[in-house]
């Protein structure tokens, strides 16, 4: 009986898997960037996660309401509370700056950048794992998050829609020269996508 149930499951389309990873299997990862000026005056792409910005904005607005309520409670004529009032006003000023920055980022015009990543097969997984460790001073193998990130980019990143100022496509082989914030944003988005995929699979 158990064997018959197993055969039925094996024949059920729900249990038909693609065990082999093809060369053209890929994962699409997108990020949003806004234009900003760096210290040298050059226009640079600043990655922006709008959902994260909205979450942080809500937190800062709650903090602002709390600080404003506390400020109202402090008697401006009370000498003993002057130091506390100055402290709260300073914190409120900082919070207001953060709120303005977040609102500007949320409302700013954005450019969508798209990248395509290889689906990991066994060989690629082994390459990434091997490249993620180094031999420390004690002669022991040690995992490095930095090496792991570099390995993911080296072995998984296939292509993207990045272009230079002349409109020419930037090949992924030039990744070492690309703005670090953009590469890190792509990596973060890739890792988050993979984590969410695993979470959804469990549920």
HUVENJO-V501330 format. One record per pair of residues at least 24 apart in sequence whose ideal C-beta (glycine too) atoms are under 7 Angstrom apart, sorted by sequence separation. I is the first residue (numbers start at 1). J is the second residue. D is the distance in Angstrom with one decimal. If there is no record, write none. Layout:
BEGIN
i->I j->J d->D
i->I j->J d->D
END
This chain:
BEGIN
i->67 j->91 d->5.8
i->68 j->92 d->6.9
i->128 j->152 d->6.2
i->67 j->92 d->4.6
i->128 j->155 d->5.6
i->64 j->92 d->6.7
i->67 j->95 d->6.5
i->127 j->155 d->5.2
i->153 j->183 d->6.7
i->64 j->95 d->5.0
i->124 j->155 d->5.2
i->63 j->95 d->5.4
i->64 j->96 d->6.9
i->124 j->156 d->7.0
i->153 j->187 d->6.9
i->60 j->95 d->5.4
i->64 j->99 d->6.6
i->152 j->187 d->6.5
i->120 j->156 d->7.0
i->60 j->98 d->5.1
i->61 j->99 d->6.5
i->118 j->156 d->4.8
i->149 j->187 d->5.7
i->60 j->99 d->5.1
i->117 j->156 d->4.7
i->117 j->157 d->5.9
i->118 j->158 d->5.5
i->117 j->158 d->6.4
i->57 j->99 d->6.5
i->60 j->102 d->6.9
i->115 j->157 d->6.4
i->116 j->158 d->4.7
i->116 j->159 d->5.2
i->116 j->160 d->7.0
i->57 j->102 d->4.4
i->115 j->160 d->4.0
i->56 j->102 d->5.9
i->57 j->103 d->6.8
i->114 j->160 d->6.4
i->113 j->160 d->6.7
i->114 j->161 d->5.0
i->113 j->161 d->6.3
i->53 j->102 d->5.1
i->113 j->162 d->6.5
i->53 j->105 d->5.4
i->54 j->106 d->6.6
i->53 j->106 d->5.2
i->50 j->106 d->5.9
i->48 j->105 d->5.2
i->48 j->110 d->6.6
i->113 j->182 d->6.9
i->34 j->105 d->6.4
i->115 j->186 d->5.1
i->117 j->190 d->5.8
i->34 j->108 d->4.3
i->34 j->109 d->6.9
i->34 j->110 d->5.5
i->33 j->110 d->6.6
i->32 j->110 d->4.3
i->33 j->111 d->5.4
i->32 j->112 d->5.8
i->33 j->113 d->6.0
i->30 j->112 d->5.6
i->31 j->113 d->5.3
i->30 j->113 d->6.7
i->30 j->114 d->4.9
i->28 j->114 d->6.4
i->29 j->115 d->4.9
i->28 j->116 d->5.8
i->29 j->117 d->6.1
i->26 j->116 d->4.6
i->27 j->117 d->4.5
i->26 j->117 d->6.2
i->26 j->118 d->6.1
i->27 j->119 d->6.3
i->26 j->119 d->6.5
i->25 j->119 d->4.1
i->21 j->119 d->5.1
i->21 j->121 d->4.0
i->26 j->158 d->6.0
i->45 j->179 d->6.1
i->47 j->181 d->5.6
i->44 j->179 d->6.1
i->46 j->181 d->6.6
i->47 j->182 d->6.1
i->45 j->182 d->5.7
i->47 j->185 d->3.4
i->33 j->182 d->6.9
i->31 j->185 d->4.7
i->31 j->186 d->6.1
i->29 j->186 d->6.1
i->31 j->189 d->5.4
i->29 j->189 d->5.0
i->29 j->190 d->5.0
i->29 j->193 d->6.1
i->27 j->193 d->6.8
END
